[in-house]
Amino acid sequence: MTFFHFVVTFLGLVVCWQLGLFTPKRAPMQHVLPLCLSFCGFVVLTNLSLQYNSVGFYQIAKIGTTPTVVVLETLYFGKVFSQKTKLSLIPVCLGVLLTSATDIQFNFIGAVYAFLGVLVTSMYQIWVGTKQKELGLDSMQLLFNQAPISAIMLLFLIPVFEDPSEILSYPYDTQSVIAIFISSVLAFCVNLSIFLVIGRTSAVTYNVVGYFKLALVVLGGFLLFQYPVMPLNILGILLTLSGVVIYTHIKLAETAAAQELAQSKEVDLSSVNVVEDDLKPFNSQHTEQEDDEYSEGRDK
């Protein structure tokens, strides 16, 4: 199914290109390949984690993506996170843990798949952001480069994890084809939103947004569909939402401070340029006077 999703993602980007929403820009294969490989690893390992573990443990393992991103970006990408930012992530992750911690069952192989899945997912999210800056591409341009390569890789992985005979023998009636197409269009929107959010903010912010969405979905299930409510679930939702609010406030404050610092540097630089411009006539006049004195000395 993921193969179909990325094929439709590529076709959707072609439509966006024809509509003039972006201009394709080719990137060297060796620079895009790590992104494609990490995406395929993320898809395979998360599916294996879900296959060998319970849904509850699978959800809990995914929470590890956020701290892993922070550690990797700090150690290997030179990114600095403020102490306030790191502390604000604690209630977010703890809240999601309490919200989704149900039916926790796992085994050694499943735990290994979950750990590797978190590691590869973290690298994929980090590269989605860094590759845009490194290659000078916007979100659509980078996804346009990644989508066809990832789709081809996934095509070769299908026989390893799926039975091709079952896929080919499935009765593809009109209803199922429409369902596959709709899910593929939604996947295009999700894939593009990942690149847009990470490209304009960060991988950590993308995860926080995902946790916020999860809390709203669980809360909606309680309110709209009368799902059974447990005290831990309520506590988890409150922790998650409060953590998201705190994180958002901190990031907005840091962004505003960074903009003020950049503006002050621009003002200082412009002041230096103004002073240099004011001194130019004086320097020119002084130079001409020195030349005249030098000429008079030679005449004597």
C-alpha positions as CSV (number, residue, x, y, z in Angstrom):
1,M,0.0,0.0,0.0
2,T,2.9,2.4,0.8
3,F,4.2,1.8,-2.7
4,F,0.9,3.0,-4.2
5,H,0.9,5.9,-1.8
6,F,4.3,7.1,-3.0
7,V,3.4,6.6,-6.7
8,V,0.3,8.8,-6.2
9,T,2.5,11.3,-4.2
10,F,4.8,11.6,-7.2
11,L,1.9,12.0,-9.6
12,G,0.3,14.6,-7.3
13,L,3.6,16.6,-7.4
14,V,3.6,16.4,-11.2
15,V,0.1,17.9,-11.1
16,C,1.3,20.6,-8.8
17,W,4.2,21.3,-11.1
18,Q,1.9,21.6,-14.1
19,L,-0.3,24.0,-12.1
20,G,2.8,26.2,-11.5
21,L,2.9,25.6,-7.7
22,F,6.6,24.8,-7.8
23,T,9.5,24.3,-10.2
24,P,11.3,21.0,-10.1
25,K,15.0,21.0,-9.3
26,R,17.1,18.0,-9.7
27,A,19.4,17.0,-6.8
28,P,22.4,14.6,-7.0
29,M,21.4,11.0,-6.4
30,Q,24.0,10.5,-3.7
31,H,22.6,13.3,-1.6
32,V,19.0,12.1,-1.9
33,L,19.7,8.4,-1.5
34,P,20.2,8.5,2.4
35,L,16.8,10.1,2.6
36,C,15.2,7.4,0.5
37,L,16.9,4.6,2.3
38,S,15.9,5.9,5.7
39,F,12.3,6.3,4.5
40,C,12.2,2.7,3.4
41,G,13.8,1.6,6.6
42,F,11.2,3.6,8.6
43,V,8.3,2.0,6.7
44,V,9.7,-1.6,7.0
45,L,10.8,-1.4,10.7
46,T,7.6,0.3,12.0
47,N,5.5,-2.3,10.2
48,L,7.6,-5.1,11.7
49,S,7.3,-3.4,15.2
50,L,3.6,-3.4,14.8
51,Q,3.6,-7.0,13.7
52,Y,5.6,-8.3,16.6
53,N,4.4,-6.0,19.4
54,S,1.0,-5.0,20.7
55,V,-0.5,-1.7,19.5
56,G,0.1,-0.2,23.0
57,F,3.9,-1.0,23.0
58,Y,4.1,0.2,19.3
59,Q,2.6,3.6,20.3
60,I,4.9,3.9,23.3
61,A,8.0,3.1,21.3
62,K,7.1,5.9,18.8
63,I,7.3,8.4,21.7
64,G,11.0,7.7,21.8
65,T,11.4,9.5,18.4
66,T,11.3,13.0,19.9
67,P,14.1,12.5,22.5
68,T,16.1,10.6,19.9
69,V,15.8,13.5,17.4
70,V,17.0,15.9,20.2
71,V,20.0,13.7,21.0
72,L,21.0,13.1,17.4
73,E,20.7,16.7,16.3
74,T,22.7,17.8,19.4
75,L,25.5,15.2,18.9
76,Y,25.9,15.0,15.2
77,F,24.2,18.1,13.6
78,G,25.4,20.8,16.1
79,K,22.0,22.0,17.0
80,V,21.5,23.6,20.4
81,F,18.2,23.2,22.3
82,S,17.5,25.5,25.2
83,Q,17.0,24.0,28.6
84,K,13.4,25.3,28.6
85,T,12.7,23.6,25.3
86,K,14.0,20.2,26.5
87,L,12.0,20.5,29.8
88,S,8.8,21.4,27.9
89,L,9.0,18.1,26.0
90,I,8.8,16.1,29.2
91,P,5.0,16.7,29.9
92,V,4.3,16.2,26.2
93,C,6.0,12.7,26.0
94,L,4.7,11.7,29.4
95,G,1.2,12.7,28.5
96,V,1.2,10.7,25.3
97,L,2.6,7.7,27.3
98,L,-0.3,7.9,29.7
99,T,-2.8,8.4,26.9
100,S,-1.7,5.4,24.7
101,A,-0.4,3.0,27.3
102,T,-2.8,0.1,26.9
103,D,-2.3,-3.6,26.2
104,I,1.5,-3.4,26.5
105,Q,3.0,-6.7,25.1
106,F,6.3,-7.2,23.4
107,N,9.1,-9.7,22.9
108,F,12.9,-9.3,22.2
109,I,12.6,-9.3,18.4
110,G,9.8,-6.9,18.5
111,A,11.7,-4.6,20.9
112,V,14.7,-4.6,18.6
113,Y,12.5,-3.7,15.6
114,A,10.9,-0.9,17.6
115,F,14.3,0.5,18.7
116,L,15.7,0.4,15.1
117,G,12.5,1.9,13.8
118,V,12.7,4.8,16.2
119,L,16.4,5.4,15.2
120,V,15.7,5.3,11.5
121,T,12.6,7.4,11.8
122,S,14.5,10.0,13.7
123,M,17.2,10.2,11.0
124,Y,14.6,10.4,8.3
125,Q,12.8,13.3,10.0
126,I,16.2,15.1,10.6
127,W,17.2,14.6,6.9
128,V,13.9,15.9,5.7
129,G,14.9,19.3,7.3
130,T,18.6,19.3,6.7
131,K,18.5,18.2,3.1
132,Q,16.2,21.1,2.1
133,K,18.8,23.5,3.4
134,E,21.8,21.5,2.2
135,L,20.5,21.2,-1.4
136,G,18.7,24.5,-1.6
137,L,15.4,22.8,-2.3
138,D,11.9,23.6,-1.0
139,S,9.6,21.0,0.4
140,M,7.9,20.1,-2.9
141,Q,11.2,19.9,-4.8
142,L,12.8,17.6,-2.2
143,L,9.8,15.3,-2.1
144,F,9.7,15.3,-5.9
145,N,13.3,13.9,-5.9
146,Q,12.6,11.4,-3.2
147,A,9.2,10.0,-4.1
148,P,10.0,8.0,-7.3
149,I,13.2,6.6,-5.9
150,S,11.5,5.5,-2.7
151,A,8.6,4.0,-4.7
152,I,11.1,1.9,-6.8
153,M,12.8,0.7,-3.6
154,L,9.5,-0.3,-2.0
155,L,8.5,-2.2,-5.2
156,F,11.5,-4.5,-4.7
157,L,10.7,-4.9,-1.0
158,I,7.1,-6.1,-1.6
159,P,8.1,-9.8,-2.3
160,V,10.1,-9.9,0.8
161,F,7.3,-8.9,3.2
162,E,4.2,-9.6,1.2
163,D,2.9,-12.6,-0.8
164,P,2.7,-11.3,-4.5
165,S,0.1,-13.9,-5.3
166,E,-2.3,-12.6,-2.7
167,I,-1.8,-9.0,-4.0
168,L,-2.4,-10.1,-7.6
169,S,-5.4,-12.4,-6.8
170,Y,-7.2,-9.8,-4.7
171,P,-10.6,-8.9,-6.2
172,Y,-10.1,-5.2,-7.1
173,D,-13.7,-4.1,-7.5
174,T,-14.7,-0.5,-8.0
175,Q,-15.2,0.1,-4.3
176,S,-11.7,-1.2,-3.3
177,V,-10.0,0.8,-6.1
178,I,-11.7,4.0,-5.0
179,A,-10.7,3.3,-1.4
180,I,-7.0,2.7,-2.4
181,F,-7.1,5.9,-4.5
182,I,-8.6,8.0,-1.6
183,S,-6.1,6.6,0.9
184,S,-3.3,7.4,-1.6
185,V,-4.5,11.0,-2.0
186,L,-4.6,11.4,1.7
187,A,-1.1,9.9,1.9
188,F,0.1,12.6,-0.6
189,C,-1.3,15.3,1.7
190,V,0.4,13.7,4.7
191,N,3.7,13.3,3.0
192,L,3.7,16.8,1.8
193,S,2.7,18.2,5.2
194,I,5.6,16.3,6.8
195,F,8.1,18.1,4.5
196,L,6.4,21.4,4.9
197,V,6.2,21.4,8.7
198,I,9.8,20.1,9.2
199,G,11.2,22.4,6.5
200,R,9.6,25.5,8.0
201,T,10.0,24.5,11.7
202,S,11.9,21.4,12.9
203,A,11.7,17.7,13.3
204,V,10.9,18.2,17.1
205,T,8.1,20.6,16.3
206,Y,6.7,18.1,13.8
207,N,6.5,15.4,16.5
208,V,4.9,17.8,19.0
209,V,2.3,18.6,16.4
210,G,1.7,14.9,16.0
211,Y,1.2,14.4,19.7
212,F,-1.2,17.3,19.8
213,K,-3.2,15.6,17.0
214,L,-3.2,12.3,18.9
215,A,-4.5,14.0,22.1
216,L,-7.3,15.6,20.1
217,V,-8.2,12.3,18.4
218,V,-8.4,10.5,21.8
219,L,-10.4,13.4,23.3
220,G,-12.7,13.3,20.3
221,G,-13.2,9.6,20.8
222,F,-14.3,10.2,24.4
223,L,-16.6,13.1,23.6
224,L,-18.2,12.0,20.3
225,F,-18.2,8.2,20.4
226,Q,-18.5,7.6,24.1
227,Y,-15.3,5.5,24.4
228,P,-14.6,4.3,28.0
229,V,-12.7,7.0,29.9
230,M,-9.9,6.1,32.3
231,P,-8.3,8.6,34.8
232,L,-4.9,8.0,33.3
233,N,-6.2,8.9,29.8
234,I,-7.6,12.2,31.0
235,L,-4.3,13.0,32.9
236,G,-2.4,12.1,29.8
237,I,-4.4,14.4,27.5
238,L,-4.1,17.3,30.0
239,L,-0.3,16.8,30.3
240,T,0.1,16.6,26.5
241,L,-2.0,19.7,25.8
242,S,-0.3,21.7,28.5
243,G,3.1,20.6,27.3
244,V,2.2,21.6,23.7
245,V,1.1,25.0,24.9
246,I,4.3,25.5,26.9
247,Y,6.5,24.3,24.0
248,T,4.7,26.6,21.6
249,H,5.1,29.6,23.9
250,I,8.9,28.9,24.3
251,K,9.5,28.5,20.6
252,L,7.6,31.7,19.7
253,A,9.6,33.6,22.4
254,E,12.9,32.2,21.0
255,T,11.9,33.0,17.5
256,A,11.0,36.6,18.4
257,A,14.3,37.0,20.3
258,A,16.3,35.6,17.3
259,Q,14.5,38.0,14.9
260,E,15.2,41.0,17.2
261,L,18.9,40.0,17.4
262,A,19.1,39.7,13.6
263,Q,17.4,43.1,13.2
264,S,19.8,44.7,15.7
265,K,22.7,43.3,13.8
266,E,21.3,44.7,10.5
267,V,20.9,48.1,12.2
268,D,24.5,48.0,13.5
269,L,25.8,47.0,10.1
270,S,23.8,49.8,8.3
271,S,25.1,52.3,10.8
272,V,28.7,51.3,10.0
273,N,27.9,51.7,6.3
274,V,26.5,55.1,6.9
275,V,29.6,56.2,8.8
276,E,31.8,54.9,6.0
277,D,29.7,56.8,3.4
278,D,30.0,60.0,5.5
279,L,33.7,59.6,5.7
280,K,34.2,59.1,2.0
281,P,34.2,62.9,1.1
282,F,36.6,63.6,3.9
283,N,38.9,60.8,2.9
284,S,38.8,61.9,-0.7
285,Q,39.5,65.5,0.2
286,H,42.3,64.5,2.5
287,T,43.9,62.3,-0.2
288,E,43.7,65.1,-2.7
289,Q,45.4,67.5,-0.3
290,E,48.2,65.0,0.3
291,D,48.6,64.6,-3.4
292,D,48.9,68.4,-3.8
293,E,51.5,68.7,-1.0
294,Y,53.4,65.9,-2.6
295,S,53.4,67.6,-6.0
296,E,54.5,70.9,-4.5
297,G,57.4,69.1,-2.7
298,R,58.5,67.6,-6.0
299,D,58.4,71.0,-7.7
300,K,60.7,72.5,-5.1
